[in-house]
Amino acid sequence: MAPTNVSYVDVLIIGAGPAGLALANWFRSSNICVRIIDIKPGPTPRGQAEGLKSTTLEIFEAFGIGPKIWAEAWRLEEVTIWGPEDINGAGGAIKRKQWIENRVSELGKPREVMLQQSRVEQHMLDNLLGSNNIEMQYHKRPTDLTIDNSNLDDLTAFPVHITVTSGKHEEDMDGASMNGSTLNENCEEVHAKYVVGCDGAHSWTRKKMGVMDIVPKSNFPDIRKVCYLQSSTGTILLVPRSNKEVRLYIPVESGSTLSDPKDLTFERILDAARKIIAPYSLDVGSCSWWSAYRVGQRVGKQFSVQNRVFLAGDAVHTHSPKAGQGMNTSIQDAFNLGWKLRQVLNGHASPRVLGTYESERRPVAEDLIAFDRGYLKLFSTASSSFESEFLRGMKFTTGLSIRYSPSIIVQLQGRDSSEDLTEHPGPSLLKADVVPGKRLPDFQVVCQADRVPTRIHPRLHASGAFRILIFAGDISQTAFLESLQSLGSWLGDENDGLGLWTAGGNQARTEVLLIHSAKRELVNLLELPEVFHPWSETEGYDYWRVYADAEGAHDAHGRVYDRLELNKESGCVIIVRPDSYIGAVTGMRDFESIKKYFMKHKGGNSS
């Protein structure tokens, strides 16, 4: 059917799942025209993914919905490992073999929580309400896509053409199209500057797994803990949820009770769970959701086509739910891509920055697949190093091991991004793991103006702005204050410094934050350079750019200088990307390196 009308959008997002909605949230409070389409009749009603790592919660904090997610989610504090009572694995009895805190000390906060995907999506949808530049459409699916190669270099052009079919689709219980048929079908041709596919991996062949969310009636002693159970009849991953529910994952495995992938039913999955958990009993008070779905392990050949069409989340990589990474990795893909699209569309960054999406996220997907394939081998045999290996696994799945490679947005001190940095990534000015390419650790400081304690990640709002974090030491001392004044004046200088990037108050493309270690009463905020307290004719001074490494009235001392092993004598500058990853680390007087970082990726509207 020929398209009946033509429309134009800056970004077309295909799929309103976790990746698509996270991507759309990047464009709130902007003039960028965004449309989201999904084949489903409406929001995800129930079930689906559930585990959220703390690094994903930091993304929600940047979007401004962190408190709502935290309030509704269920924290996971302990992990137990159960295995056959018989050392040879014979017989049906199981016993607890390990009891471990679900904790990574470097985070300084809970490592993971549970909240079902439908609720996560709803919070992200609610956050888009009132954004007139973002349109959400259900009962829509793309049927054809072409790229006009003649105007790819024209940033004002709409080179991606997508035929979108509109109509009511026949749906199965999980919201996926049963046979692709539609009623009242009509077509539209959408011209877009960029298209992002976030619509899952429906066409890939994957292995089956049974999953159910139930209120259990059981005498199993660890029913409210995260448990890995392995018996002679199969394996279970058990995860507690809110509302007195638990989620059970039972993979289809050769030689197990659940070995036949055909015609999986709730009764068959429950029967398998009962045999694995024996001699303990398991009955069901209620079941809110169950599914027999396919899982797989694959990374797509391309994350993007000509930096105009991109894939994110399950559309480009899939894996099993054993490590709870599906929803997390999808959201993190979108968080990585979204700020880059926003910067390019606003003219603040060169289109070259879009090439870093694949170079940064492909290694993460590949590492996850490799980890996923061997993860459960850790639980199959007793080992004296089990606890240290499990802790390493917790750090990996939380994302603490991710380090993006040098590029135009990851600059190593004294090195050029074109050099071979595979073996020797270069020195860091910091002793701790605070280096270019890694996530900025979360930490607590107090506001200079009112002593209110603040954690840094909720402070780094997803506005698309870079941040320059200045750790200037004890600025009550003359030498430290003079160094800070010199840097602050240069940062605000529109002719010889970085003023074109830092000007504009809350709308600045780069926000400057100061974190000092002096006694608060010895610091006069308004005597600092203006870049640390910009003036607004409507709102007065901005008092939320200067913080102290001090103790709050009711909160413990954050001790950020000690925690990050910062040198209070020399200080340092940390350039933080809009996605809270570190772009560069420089000295307080290294103006050249700071400006070099921003000049490398500047866009056509930057001078």
PyMOL commands that set and color helices and strands:
alter all, ss='L'
color gray80, all
select helices_A, chain A and resi 18-25+54-63+66-72+117-128+149-151+266-277+313-315+326-345+351-379+386-398+456-459+478-492+499-502+505-507+520-522+525-527+530-532+560-563+591-600
alter helices_A, ss='H'
color red, helices_A
select strands_A, chain A and resi 6-14+34-38+51-53+74-75+78-84+94-101+112-114+134-138+140-147+160-171+177-197+207-218+226-231+234-240+246-251+282-295+298-299+304-305+309-311+317-318+444-447+453-455+466-473+510-516+535-536+540-541+546-548+572-576+582-586
alter strands_A, ss='S'
color yellow, strands_A
deselect
rebuild
show_as cartoon
